[in-house]
């Protein structure tokens, strides 16, 4: 039996995650009563792996009851049970509810912020017990679909690497597994002819490569990652986010991220790349 339980904050992307799992061949069921989870999961009639969505809307839901309900499943011989928790910061969740004009299930007659804060408190223990926590704060729906697919739709034993560039001024990417700071490299921002360009353009790349620290840094970084990545894969990790940050997220981090992406592809890994703050500037 293969079962993926999807839970987390309302508005964090549970519907998107379940739809992605369904597209990957799972039988998806949303908002199931806790008392029925074990019955459905142990059914002899399941022909496909099962994805179940459970959250505070589920009948008789509480963190304690939920964890008690899934505990016997995790002990079943031959069963593969993964608890996925979708998280998101309160400001982003509030904005999502406001933009869609939806009411928070715990704040039907109160400000949405009250419901979000209460839900965070109610789900704290569930998050702490999750096998996989995905922070969707800075993710679009397509990004979440990519992460879910990489974890559950890929071939066993493969490793997908997401290379992410970002601006330190806009905050660390909460989904990052490894973060590297390239602010020590000479900044193209102070070159009048390069300021309005990005690390995707050749002139910026040539400027960055002229820094005497660039080549030694990249050589050592690649050597380290070349050693670490097979170990992550052998430990069963299927998805790894490597974040590269600079001051503005426009020049140095973008160029280094592009360079690493090409390096990983040459090594034969599945690679995706995203320039978080460059996208926001468009």
Phi, psi and omega in degrees: 000131175243119184229130173245120177261123183248122180218187179131194186289140174299130181092000182272352175118023183298318179298319178296317180297315180296320179296320178296318178294322177298317178295335180274003176107003177278151167273119188254133177229131182247148172057053181268140176301143183302324184293345183258353184301309182297321181296314181292317185292330183263010181295140178282353186264004180282119180263347183229162173300156189244135173241125183238127176265127180223132177207194186293347177282342183294141180302139179057030183284136165203155182301317182297312181295323180296311181294326176292325182291326184266348181303314179296329180295321181293341181265356181292133180293131178081004181266142174244105184246125178235124177261114181255127179245121178264120183244166179191147181287158189294324180296317180292318178299316179301317179296320180297317179294322180294317183293325181269354180060031176268151175269141176287136184300341178256007182219054181293331181235021181224169176301144183299329180299326179295317180295319180297314180297318179294319180296319177304317180294318183293328186261005185305313183292328178293315179300320183295335182260000184292145175281331182217121176251126179242118178269117185260013184309311184257018183258138165276169182302322181294327178292317178296319178300320180295319180293314180298316180297321181295325181282324192237349182251351182278172177288142179298134178093356178266158179233123175261130182249125174257117178262126187233125172262151183202167176257128177297330180297334182260007174100153177293142175287119187290342181273357186290137172271326179221138181234133177234135184259119181248024179289351178284343179284151180302132188272117178296345181302329183270008173258117187303325183281347184248346189306319185271357177272182179228172179292356176278348185258146190301317183300322179293317179299318179295323178296314182294320182294339179287342176296127184296341180275345187296306186296313177300320179299311183295321180298314181290322179296315180296320178298316181296312182293325178298329177281319186284321189302315177298330179290319175300316181297316181294334177279000177095005179287131184252346185215129183225128177254120178250117185254136179241122185241146170222189187294307185256352180069025187241325188245283189296311181296323180295315182293316180295320178298317178298318181296317179294322180301314178297322179297315180295322178297321178297329179281352177095012179275155169286128187229136168233153181225142180216133177253091190307304187273340172292322178295322182290338182280345184290000000 
